[in-house]
């Protein structure tokens, strides 16, 4: 059992209590049974999350919609698990969905994991989405510094020169300045700034 699955199952075991359904979903190798949990009415959230995660890790695209909903959940551990599974799912829609969630200003409080997923995917949508999200976070007194910092670090990791201007703007923000310096150095290379 990998570390992500172990962390997920420990968290969901607490939510499920002593449920035979939980034990069955952890043990089953039947992907059709797992997929059925996503469409059966009345399934608890923990069961849907467990089924979607396991399907995502197995590369079964029936998990895509459920994982995207979990990626945008208010509970950070659910978002993190969904991002992990989406990165392994291999669905071509994933980057577009993550970019839409990262740039949705109405849901910016939940944008951290979509931003991190975009960086991991290194998809064409990543740099434009991170630039857009970071530009919006550079307003005075913006409360979403963790999202802004993830964008700065992610843009440095991606190393795309299109990020230079917005990273230059981030230098003026004390909470982002050090990360912006490092990101710019990765983009321009030593001695080229």
Buried (B, 14 or more C-beta within 10 A) or exposed (E): EEEBBEBBBEBBBEBBEEBEBBEEBBEBEEBEEBBEBBEEEEBBEBBBBBBBBBBBBBEBBBBBBBBBBBBBBEEEBBBBBBBBBBBBBEBEEBBBBBBBBBBBEEBBEBBBBBBBBBBBBBBEBBBBBBBBBBBBBBEEEBEBEBBBBBBBBBBBBBBBEEBBEBBEBBBEBEBBEEBBBBBBBBBBEEEEE
